[in-house]
Amino acid sequence: MIPSYIFIFILIFFTTCDSKKTTIELVNSFISKEFLVGAIRWDAWNGGEVTRQVERSLGPEKYHSRLPWFSEVINDNTVVIDGSPQEVMDQEIDFASEAGLDYWAFLLYPESESMSEALQQYLNSNLRQKINFCLILHNAFGVNDEKWPKERDRAVALLGEPGYQKVLDGRPLVFSFMISYKGNFPTERFTDFLQTARDKNMDPSCVFMGWNPTNDYKIASSRGFEAVSAYACGSVDTTYTQLCQRVEDSYWQNAADGNVPYIPLIITGWEKNPRKDNPVSWEMGANYHQQNIFPSLATPDEIALHLDRGQNFVKNIRRFVLPIL
């Protein structure tokens, strides 16, 4: 069997009907069937304090074009973002399938938090067979000792769900981003998670999401990770084109030069003015608050071309990229 390859990127659905349709069509036209293409999901739209903060950040009229497609504009400074109806998830599944995506990678938050509701909506959807899913281990690994066994068992159970993305001859694909317990990498909990999965005859293939592929792999490989990737890339560049070049040089080429197993990131932007104007609590100390310049917003054509270059990169360095058999 000819192997295909994992490829992960972040997808933005634009808010107006014409641009959203254009984005879906462009991305679909550039996706190669040789690869699996995934999209990261950070679901801050289902209610609670996180939703209130992003509503405040995107409330000013100048940022309304960046609202999720299901948002409601109340006035020039007030918006309501409610992604809680099941119909919203069902429509997003259709959008993703039409765009040619193979899987979504959901950030894993504690089950009781509103940030976990979108994952449950996906699991409840009658359309879920149109797109696979996998996990990005995240804040769920930071719960207290009493809650940890339940969160561990929940994460492991999700690996066995129908439609969970498999790689390397049937192994569940698992990403990890900034997992921490009491300020440190949770070595014992990560080992516990892996062993619990293996006890249930599942052997996760784990990918560490960091900031410097070669350096990250030196540490992550000793902890049980088999490959590295990235979640985002901060930038003081002035254009999206320059941001893409930064990712292609400091992430993709860095991995190739270091000869490390790597899953490329396709970035769709780093324009943080909404959160600089109206800060969110989880990024109060972020460096971008000192920035005066951010990369320009991407067009659908620019995103699609970045994706195309990424796929060409993977074709040229197959020996470095985690295969799917």
PyMOL commands that set and color helices and strands:
alter all, ss='L'
color gray80, all
select helices_A, chain A and resi 17-30+49-57+61-66+86-99+114-124+128-130+139-142+148-159+187-199+213-223+240-258+273-277+281-283+287-290+300-316+318-320
alter helices_A, ss='H'
color red, helices_A
select strands_A, chain A and resi 4-9+35-41+72-75+78-80+103-108+132-137+166-167+171-177+205-210+227-230+265-266+323-324
alter strands_A, ss='S'
color yellow, strands_A
deselect
rebuild
show_as cartoon
